[in-house]
Amino acid sequence: MLELESLTVAAGGFRLHEVQLSVAEGECHAVLGPSGSGKSTLLKAVLGLLAPERGCVRLDGRDITRLPVEQRGLGYVPQQLGLFPHLTVRDNLCYSARARRLPEPQFRPLLEKLVSVTGIGPLLDRFPSTLSGGERQRVGLVRALVSQPRVVLLDEPFSALHASLRRELWWLVRELQRQQRLTVLLVTHDLTEAFYLADRVTVLLEGRVVQQGDKTAVFGKPVAPEVARFLGVETLVPGRVLHVVDGLATVEVGSGRTRLVALAPSEPGPHVLISIRGEDVVLQREEGRPSSARNRLKARVVSVRPGTPLACVELDAGFPLYAFITGPALEELDLRPGATVHAHIKATAVHLIPRHHE
Ligand SMILES: Nc1ncnc2c1ncn2[C@@H]1O[C@H](COP(=O)(O)OP(=O)(O)OP(=O)(O)O)[C@@H](O)[C@H]1O
């Protein structure tokens, strides 16, 4: 298990504050946050490239905070991939395994498998400077995994790859996690990647942990408006809780003409921010179709933004509401600006973020 306790790190004028984080064996933990929030600084401190001001890093209960990088037993795929320019791809790949004195028969089968899955076989005799960004990323990933570290730190490892290869490598990482109980600490901008790969996530904003937990809970129930915005929640409107009965809250939206039913907020208090993910809004052209959704709103289409795989439909439901639907559904429903639709939203998909300042 990898544990960070009250880790405080300074990098120039920037400071990462009191980070508390633990990754269980075989688990993938994603650190998410906007550019400049301190994600790479966090990884560098775990790896030993930056000395923390306070706090500690433990691996299986052992304090490794002051150990040199090479003695920590961590695999690392940095953003700047750090491949040795004077070594061929093949020698780069074998370097860390040999440095860890792994006998060839022990890493050869895994190396061959990784080379084949990532498609870097034709690159083995080339030098890093001749590779494209995506090729370098694949080589960097294979190099980190082939030395069979128990914990691997990945800093935006798939960002230069096209979508299909990226997904294939997600599969690979997941498979290695299952087979070898590989523990992964992943830094990414890509929310889909985090959702696919991670078991738990930490959201960093301006050097502080603002939310941490199971990925479904964090994505579904952001604790603060900034987290909701960062996690791509489209609908965020102020509301007022009118009453709570049996765990269900009735909320007045915006100016008060529309009401929604939601799960009760985590803290009492009337003022909330209502957060609804676009994927959770189901659209119908005709009224009266059976539905288990507690919220059924008549709305007008304001605009349609095509996209792959989901289009974004902006609606006026008495408040600005955004729905994500697939291309075929968009055609089937023939949604154009001005059209009337019915938006169905389950109470469990309406999340209320407490607001303290009113
Ligand atoms: N050595 C340094 N000197 C000065 N500022 C630094 C130094 N290292 C990092 N910073 C600053 O610290 C902040 C956090 O940097 P960091 O690389 O950790 O962010 P990040 O969340 O990984 O960003 P990105 O997603 O853009 O990679 C940034 O504002 C960066 O400019």
The ligand as a Gaussian input file, in Angstrom:
#p B3LYP/6-31G(d) Opt

LIG

0 1
 N       10.385000      24.529000     -10.105000
 C        9.340000      25.338000     -10.146000
 N        9.489000      26.681000     -10.034000
 C        8.409000      27.490000     -10.055000
 N        7.150000      27.078000     -10.196000
 C        6.943000      25.759000     -10.319000
 C        8.012000      24.813000     -10.307000
 N        7.490000      23.576000     -10.449000
 C        6.138000      23.730000     -10.564000
 N        5.823000      25.045000     -10.485000
 C        4.466000      25.605000     -10.555000
 O        3.658000      24.876000      -9.675000
 C        2.328000      24.741000     -10.197000
 C        1.949000      23.276000     -10.203000
 O        2.712000      22.599000     -11.189000
 P        2.408000      21.081000     -11.588000
 O        3.347000      20.739000     -12.695000
 O        2.437000      20.251000     -10.380000
 O        0.924000      21.215000     -12.121000
 P       -0.006000      20.135000     -12.853000
 O       -1.272000      20.072000     -12.072000
 O        0.752000      18.854000     -13.024000
 O       -0.245000      20.862000     -14.241000
 P       -0.400000      20.276000     -15.743000
 O       -1.708000      19.573000     -15.740000
 O       -0.413000      21.516000     -16.566000
 O        0.777000      19.372000     -15.991000
 C        2.369000      25.387000     -11.573000
 O        1.832000      26.675000     -11.472000
 C        3.850000      25.431000     -11.933000
 O        4.134000      26.520000     -12.775000

